[in-house]
């Protein structure tokens, strides 16, 4: 009877060890799956950050180009306004000179007519 009890104890221990081995394998597989999931998440996050950085760089470049173009347009507009102002001032100066000559001629005519 002792041999039977001893054999039963050994068999129970063997079954317990086998169950522990299967549990350890399942835990190991679960851990591997979690590590793979974490790696995938890290890779996806890295790609998202790279994409955002590329988009930001491109947007900044576009903004610089637009600003440069706007500055060039503004410079052209200011130069055009300055040219128009100089031309208008020249025309006004010529008109004033003509008026002064006319006034001088009228004054001279009045003096001679007296």
Phi and psi in degrees as a GROMACS rama.xvg file:
@    title "Ramachandran Plot"
@    xaxis  label "Phi"
@    yaxis  label "Psi"
@TYPE xy
-61.6598  -37.3253  UNK-2
-64.1342  -37.7021  UNK-3
-68.6337  -43.7574  UNK-4
-64.6053  -42.7095  UNK-5
-63.6238  -43.0547  UNK-6
-63.8893  -40.1255  UNK-7
-65.0195  -40.4237  UNK-8
-64.6278  -42.6404  UNK-9
-63.8561  -42.9852  UNK-10
-64.5176  -41.3665  UNK-11
-63.1844  -41.6053  UNK-12
-64.1634  -41.9477  UNK-13
-63.2386  -42.2085  UNK-14
-64.3183  -39.9599  UNK-15
-62.9672  -43.7046  UNK-16
-64.5139  -40.1661  UNK-17
-63.2607  -41.1383  UNK-18
-64.7939  -39.8984  UNK-19
-63.9345  -38.3989  UNK-20
-63.0318  -42.6131  UNK-21
-66.5288  -39.4964  UNK-22
-64.0869  -41.5636  UNK-23
-62.9723  -40.1015  UNK-24
-63.8243  -41.9271  UNK-25
-65.1004  -41.5883  UNK-26
-63.9155  -41.4115  UNK-27
-63.4044  -43.6869  UNK-28
-64.5357  -40.4376  UNK-29
-63.6604  -40.9411  UNK-30
-64.6858  -42.2575  UNK-31
-61.0983  -41.7694  UNK-32
-64.3879  -40.0474  UNK-33
-65.5043  -39.9615  UNK-34
-63.7518  -43.3238  UNK-35
-62.9549  -40.9692  UNK-36
-62.9028  -41.2324  UNK-37
-65.7693  -41.7022  UNK-38
-60.81  -43.1653  UNK-39
-62.7712  -42.2535  UNK-40
-64.3317  -42.2361  UNK-41
-64.4431  -43.0821  UNK-42
-63.5156  -42.4108  UNK-43
-63.7246  -41.3957  UNK-44
-64.1789  -41.2621  UNK-45
-62.4458  -42.6635  UNK-46
-65.3975  -38.008  UNK-47
-64.227  -41.7364  UNK-48
-64.8078  -42.8376  UNK-49
-62.868  -41.8423  UNK-50
-62.9634  -42.5784  UNK-51
-64.4661  -40.5489  UNK-52
-64.7758  -41.9094  UNK-53
-63.3493  -43.3641  UNK-54
-64.6911  -39.5163  UNK-55
-65.8183  -42.9934  UNK-56
-62.4811  -43.1859  UNK-57
-64.7193  -42.9558  UNK-58
-63.6634  -40.2276  UNK-59
-64.1797  -41.7423  UNK-60
-61.9253  -42.6103  UNK-61
-63.3431  -40.3561  UNK-62
-64.2171  -40.971  UNK-63
-63.5627  -43.7091  UNK-64
-61.8677  -44.2522  UNK-65
-64.3201  -40.5212  UNK-66
-65.5715  -41.8459  UNK-67
-63.0824  -43.0893  UNK-68
-64.7509  -42.5395  UNK-69
-63.6535  -39.7094  UNK-70
-64.3637  -40.2921  UNK-71
-63.3124  -42.6911  UNK-72
-62.8977  -41.5695  UNK-73
-64.3421  -40.7769  UNK-74
-62.0207  -44.0927  UNK-75
-61.8988  -40.7384  UNK-76
-64.8534  -41.7131  UNK-77
-65.6003  -41.9823  UNK-78
-63.4773  -40.8509  UNK-79
-62.944  -42.8258  UNK-80
-64.7047  -40.2416  UNK-81
-64.6033  -42.1532  UNK-82
-62.4365  -42.7306  UNK-83
-64.4754  -38.5169  UNK-84
-65.7581  -43.6215  UNK-85
-62.7913  -42.5797  UNK-86
-64.6801  -43.9427  UNK-87
-63.3726  -40.8876  UNK-88
-64.4022  -39.9777  UNK-89
-63.3058  -43.4743  UNK-90
-63.2023  -42.2421  UNK-91
-63.9088  -40.2499  UNK-92
-62.5281  -41.2013  UNK-93
-65.5436  -41.1066  UNK-94
-63.5462  -42.309  UNK-95
-63.7887  -41.0814  UNK-96
-63.6771  -41.7459  UNK-97
-63.4309  -44.4046  UNK-98
-62.3533  -40.033  UNK-99
-64.7152  -41.1585  UNK-100
-64.535  -42.8541  UNK-101
-62.1177  -43.1202  UNK-102
-64.4077  -39.7973  UNK-103
-65.4675  -39.8907  UNK-104
-66.0869  -40.9946  UNK-105
-65.6778  -39.6523  UNK-106
-65.282  -40.8944  UNK-107
-64.2848  -39.7266  UNK-108
-65.7547  -37.2291  UNK-109
-67.5579  -39.0939  UNK-110
-67.911  -42.3471  UNK-111
-69.912  -31.562  UNK-112
-75.6147  -14.1536  UNK-113
